[in-house]
Amino acid sequence: MAELKCLVFKNDDLEFLKKQYPGIYGLLGSKLADYDGNHQVWRSGSEDEYQELWNRFTYEIANATDSSGKVSDDGLRLRHMWDQA
């Protein structure tokens, strides 16, 4: 049986995702549950769900770069968000 993953996100980061990256938020939204009033927890239902979320984060981070490879502020926030989750 595959291990299910849990990720914890700050509420303000979720608002950022909702506005700037609705595709990512859509993957999270229905599975979010309150964690401590300031954070929400997301629990994967399968390894495939977790992989899809990881793929979406990495895709958006890669797209948040300029021609020289410098990551934008949004991309840095996404990377930090994933690292902290």
N, CA, C and O atoms as a DFTB+ gen file, in Angstrom:
340 C
 N C O
     1  1       0.846      -1.190       0.000
     2  2       0.000       0.000       0.000
     3  2       0.885       1.246       0.000
     4  3       1.836       1.330       0.777
     5  1       0.582       2.201      -0.856
     6  2       1.379       3.420      -0.962
     7  2       1.142       4.316       0.249
     8  3       0.042       4.391       0.796
     9  1       2.207       4.983       0.638
    10  2       2.111       5.919       1.758
    11  2       1.422       7.196       1.279
    12  3       1.796       7.768       0.255
    13  1       0.411       7.636       2.030
    14  2      -0.272       8.877       1.689
    15  2       0.497      10.049       2.279
    16  3       1.067       9.940       3.365
    17  1       0.514      11.147       1.579
    18  2       1.287      12.319       1.972
    19  2       0.373      13.385       2.560
    20  3      -0.776      13.542       2.149
    21  1       0.918      14.114       3.537
    22  2       0.237      15.272       4.106
    23  2       1.126      16.488       3.898
    24  3       2.337      16.429       4.112
    25  1       0.521      17.578       3.482
    26  2       1.225      18.843       3.312
    27  2       0.470      19.914       4.081
    28  3      -0.760      19.898       4.131
    29  1       1.204      20.844       4.680
    30  2       0.591      21.920       5.450
    31  2       0.946      23.252       4.781
    32  3       2.111      23.532       4.497
    33  1      -0.083      24.059       4.539
    34  2       0.088      25.353       3.880
    35  2      -0.453      26.471       4.758
    36  3      -1.468      26.306       5.436
    37  1       0.235      27.614       4.741
    38  2      -0.253      28.809       5.437
    39  2      -1.493      29.327       4.717
    40  3      -1.606      29.222       3.496
    41  1      -2.408      29.880       5.478
    42  2      -3.637      30.420       4.889
    43  2      -3.347      31.518       3.875
    44  3      -3.994      31.566       2.829
    45  1      -2.372      32.417       4.162
    46  2      -2.085      33.491       3.212
    47  2      -1.452      32.947       1.930
    48  3      -1.648      33.518       0.857
    49  1      -0.700      31.855       2.027
    50  2      -0.169      31.222       0.821
    51  2      -1.285      30.603      -0.011
    52  3      -1.230      30.621      -1.240
    53  1      -2.282      30.065       0.647
    54  2      -3.420      29.499      -0.081
    55  2      -4.211      30.590      -0.798
    56  3      -4.700      30.373      -1.906
    57  1      -4.339      31.749      -0.179
    58  2      -5.013      32.874      -0.847
    59  2      -4.221      33.308      -2.086
    60  3      -4.802      33.603      -3.130
    61  1      -2.896      33.342      -1.959
    62  2      -2.020      33.650      -3.084
    63  2      -2.242      32.639      -4.213
    64  3      -2.383      33.029      -5.372
    65  1      -2.273      31.356      -3.883
    66  2      -2.501      30.332      -4.899
    67  2      -3.867      30.494      -5.550
    68  3      -4.002      30.358      -6.766
    69  1      -4.861      30.779      -4.752
    70  2      -6.233      30.923      -5.257
    71  2      -6.299      32.031      -6.315
    72  3      -6.983      31.888      -7.329
    73  1      -5.583      33.134      -6.072
    74  2      -5.604      34.272      -6.992
    75  2      -4.641      34.106      -8.164
    76  3      -5.008      34.379      -9.307
    77  1      -3.422      33.666      -7.895
    78  2      -2.376      33.645      -8.910
    79  2      -2.241      32.309      -9.643
    80  3      -1.848      32.276     -10.809
    81  1      -2.563      31.224      -8.970
    82  2      -2.381      29.881      -9.538
    83  2      -3.611      29.020      -9.250
    84  3      -3.535      28.063      -8.481
    85  1      -4.743      29.361      -9.868
    86  2      -5.979      28.626      -9.585
    87  2      -5.899      27.139      -9.932
    88  3      -6.627      26.331      -9.354
    89  1      -5.025      26.770     -10.869
    90  2      -4.865      25.350     -11.196
    91  2      -4.301      24.564     -10.022
    92  3      -4.760      23.461      -9.725
    93  1      -3.307      25.135      -9.361
    94  2      -2.734      24.487      -8.172
    95  2      -3.779      24.473      -7.063
    96  3      -3.998      23.452      -6.411
    97  1      -4.419      25.625      -6.860
    98  2      -5.419      25.697      -5.790
    99  2      -6.540      24.689      -6.026
   100  3      -7.044      24.084      -5.080
   101  1      -6.925      24.510      -7.275
   102  2      -7.972      23.550      -7.603
   103  2      -7.604      22.124      -7.206
   104  3      -8.468      21.340      -6.812
   105  1      -6.330      21.794      -7.310
   106  2      -5.879      20.464      -6.891
   107  2      -5.910      20.315      -5.368
   108  3      -6.096      19.216      -4.845
   109  1      -5.728      21.425      -4.674
   110  2      -5.714      21.399      -3.204
   111  2      -7.097      21.547      -2.593
   112  3      -7.461      20.835      -1.657
   113  1      -7.861      22.486      -3.141
   114  2      -9.078      22.977      -2.535
   115  2      -9.997      22.000      -1.846
   116  3     -10.340      22.189      -0.679
   117  1     -10.398      20.969      -2.539
   118  2     -11.406      20.065      -1.975
   119  2     -10.847      19.163      -0.875
   120  3     -11.615      18.514      -0.165
   121  1      -9.545      19.113      -0.728
   122  2      -8.934      18.228       0.265
   123  2      -8.284      18.989       1.416
   124  3      -7.588      18.391       2.237
   125  1      -8.501      20.285       1.483
   126  2      -7.927      21.082       2.568
   127  2      -8.794      20.988       3.816
   128  3     -10.023      20.972       3.744
   129  1      -8.127      20.926       4.953
   130  2      -8.823      20.916       6.240
   131  2      -8.043      21.805       7.205
   132  3      -6.816      21.880       7.139
   133  1      -8.761      22.474       8.096
   134  2      -8.110      23.361       9.062
   135  2      -7.106      22.580       9.892
   136  3      -7.370      21.459      10.325
   137  1      -5.960      23.188      10.105
   138  2      -4.898      22.565      10.888
   139  2      -4.777      23.230      12.257
   140  3      -4.824      22.557      13.287
   141  1      -4.620      24.566      12.263
   142  2      -4.469      25.266      13.542
   143  2      -4.984      26.701      13.508
   144  3      -4.608      27.512      14.354
   145  1      -5.826      27.017      12.556
   146  2      -6.348      28.370      12.422
   147  2      -5.521      29.238      11.480
   148  3      -6.062      30.136      10.836
   149  1      -4.221      28.982      11.392
   150  2      -3.337      29.728      10.501
   151  2      -2.854      28.910       9.316
   152  3      -2.260      29.447       8.381
   153  1      -3.107      27.621       9.358
   154  2      -2.642      26.695       8.338
   155  2      -3.762      25.731       7.964
   156  3      -4.694      25.490       8.732
   157  1      -3.634      25.189       6.754
   158  2      -4.537      24.144       6.276
   159  2      -3.691      22.918       5.935
   160  3      -2.557      23.040       5.472
   161  1      -4.250      21.757       6.168
   162  2      -3.549      20.518       5.819
   163  2      -4.221      19.895       4.603
   164  3      -5.445      19.908       4.474
   165  1      -3.401      19.352       3.719
   166  2      -3.867      18.631       2.542
   167  2      -3.359      17.206       2.650
   168  3      -2.175      16.982       2.899
   169  1      -4.234      16.262       2.466
   170  2      -3.862      14.847       2.506
   171  2      -4.134      14.224       1.144
   172  3      -5.248      14.293       0.626
   173  1      -3.114      13.625       0.582
   174  2      -3.292      12.980      -0.720
   175  2      -4.133      11.728      -0.552
   176  3      -4.078      11.059       0.479
   177  1      -4.902      11.426      -1.569
   178  2      -5.678      10.202      -1.568
   179  2      -4.922       9.069      -2.240
   180  3      -5.293       7.901      -2.129
   181  1      -3.844       9.441      -2.947
   182  2      -3.039       8.438      -3.652
   183  2      -1.686       9.046      -3.993
   184  3      -1.494      10.260      -3.920
   185  1      -0.773       8.194      -4.358
   186  2       0.541       8.660      -4.812
   187  2       0.394       9.491      -6.084
   188  3       1.140      10.448      -6.291
   189  1      -0.566       9.127      -6.938
   190  2      -0.799       9.870      -8.173
   191  2      -1.245      11.306      -7.894
   192  3      -0.808      12.231      -8.579
   193  1      -2.107      11.500      -6.900
   194  2      -2.548      12.857      -6.539
   195  2      -1.376      13.704      -6.072
   196  3      -1.225      14.857      -6.474
   197  1      -0.551      13.116      -5.222
   198  2       0.628      13.833      -4.727
   199  2       1.555      14.176      -5.893
   200  3       2.050      15.300      -5.979
   201  1       1.787      13.236      -6.773
   202  2       2.677      13.455      -7.920
   203  2       2.122      14.545      -8.831
   204  3       2.880      15.369      -9.343
   205  1       0.816      14.556      -9.036
   206  2       0.195      15.589      -9.865
   207  2       0.403      16.973      -9.254
   208  3       0.704      17.930      -9.967
   209  1       0.244      17.077      -7.946
   210  2       0.453      18.356      -7.273
   211  2       1.912      18.781      -7.384
   212  3       2.199      19.938      -7.690
   213  1       2.829      17.861      -7.139
   214  2       4.258      18.164      -7.256
   215  2       4.594      18.604      -8.673
   216  3       5.336      19.567      -8.866
   217  1       4.055      17.908      -9.657
   218  2       4.298      18.276     -11.053
   219  2       3.805      19.685     -11.351
   220  3       4.480      20.447     -12.043
   221  1       2.639      20.033     -10.837
   222  2       2.074      21.360     -11.091
   223  2       2.932      22.451     -10.449
   224  3       3.193      23.483     -11.066
   225  1       3.368      22.220      -9.209
   226  2       4.244      23.196      -8.562
   227  2       5.539      23.372      -9.363
   228  3       5.949      24.501      -9.631
   229  1       6.172      22.282      -9.740
   230  2       7.448      22.399     -10.455
   231  2       7.255      23.040     -11.835
   232  3       8.113      23.801     -12.285
   233  1       6.161      22.747     -12.495
   234  2       5.861      23.362     -13.788
   235  2       5.731      24.878     -13.640
   236  3       6.319      25.635     -14.413
   237  1       4.963      25.313     -12.647
   238  2       4.749      26.754     -12.457
   239  2       6.030      27.455     -12.014
   240  3       6.275      28.593     -12.416
   241  1       6.842      26.807     -11.204
   242  2       8.122      27.398     -10.795
   243  2       9.018      27.557     -12.029
   244  3       9.648      28.600     -12.206
   245  1       9.074      26.546     -12.867
   246  2       9.884      26.614     -14.080
   247  2       9.401      27.715     -15.013
   248  3      10.210      28.361     -15.679
   249  1       8.092      27.936     -15.067
   250  2       7.538      28.992     -15.925
   251  2       7.725      30.385     -15.335
   252  3       7.519      31.382     -16.027
   253  1       8.105      30.463     -14.084
   254  2       8.289      31.762     -13.419
   255  2       9.744      32.208     -13.503
   256  3      10.269      32.824     -12.575
   257  1      10.389      31.892     -14.622
   258  2      11.777      32.309     -14.830
   259  2      11.859      33.195     -16.061
   260  3      11.042      33.099     -16.977
   261  1      12.869      34.063     -16.059
   262  2      13.088      34.885     -17.244
   263  2      14.073      34.174     -18.174
   264  3      14.486      33.048     -17.896
   265  1      14.441      34.815     -19.255
   266  2      15.294      34.181     -20.258
   267  2      16.684      33.820     -19.732
   268  3      17.352      32.949     -20.291
   269  1      17.118      34.483     -18.667
   270  2      18.430      34.164     -18.090
   271  2      18.336      33.085     -17.010
   272  3      19.351      32.679     -16.444
   273  1      17.117      32.621     -16.726
   274  2      16.925      31.571     -15.728
   275  2      16.666      32.086     -14.329
   276  3      16.553      31.300     -13.388
   277  1      16.568      33.411     -14.180
   278  2      16.291      33.990     -12.866
   279  2      14.819      33.753     -12.508
   280  3      13.924      34.017     -13.311
   281  1      14.587      33.257     -11.300
   282  2      13.238      32.957     -10.842
   283  2      12.583      34.231     -10.312
   284  3      13.195      34.979      -9.550
   285  1      11.343      34.471     -10.718
   286  2      10.597      35.650     -10.267
   287  2      10.202      35.512      -8.794
   288  3      10.352      34.448      -8.193
   289  1       9.700      36.601      -8.235
   290  2       9.237      36.582      -6.841
   291  2       8.121      35.551      -6.645
   292  3       8.093      34.853      -5.631
   293  1       7.205      35.453      -7.611
   294  2       6.135      34.451      -7.510
   295  2       6.717      33.043      -7.517
   296  3       6.291      32.187      -6.741
   297  1       7.680      32.806      -8.385
   298  2       8.317      31.498      -8.441
   299  2       9.051      31.165      -7.150
   300  3       9.006      30.028      -6.680
   301  1       9.725      32.159      -6.577
   302  2      10.407      31.944      -5.303
   303  2       9.411      31.636      -4.198
   304  3       9.672      30.799      -3.333
   305  1       8.270      32.314      -4.229
   306  2       7.245      32.034      -3.220
   307  2       6.703      30.622      -3.372
   308  3       6.507      29.920      -2.380
   309  1       6.460      30.203      -4.608
   310  2       5.996      28.840      -4.836
   311  2       7.015      27.817      -4.334
   312  3       6.655      26.831      -3.690
   313  1       8.282      28.063      -4.634
   314  2       9.330      27.126      -4.210
   315  2       9.402      27.058      -2.687
   316  3       9.500      25.974      -2.113
   317  1       9.352      28.219      -2.039
   318  2       9.388      28.263      -0.575
   319  2       8.161      27.564       0.024
   320  3       8.260      26.830       1.008
   321  1       7.020      27.812      -0.588
   322  2       5.776      27.195      -0.114
   323  2       5.877      25.664      -0.148
   324  3       5.518      24.986       0.815
   325  1       6.371      25.138      -1.269
   326  2       6.504      23.684      -1.390
   327  2       7.535      23.156      -0.389
   328  3       7.313      22.128       0.252
   329  1       8.651      23.855      -0.258
   330  2       9.686      23.409       0.674
   331  2       9.176      23.381       2.115
   332  3       9.563      22.512       2.897
   333  1       8.306      24.334       2.466
   334  2       7.790      24.409       3.829
   335  2       6.626      23.449       4.079
   336  3       6.347      23.081       5.220
   337  1       5.954      23.050       3.002
   338  2       4.780      22.176       3.158
   339  2       5.209      20.811       3.626
   340  3       4.370      19.931       3.817
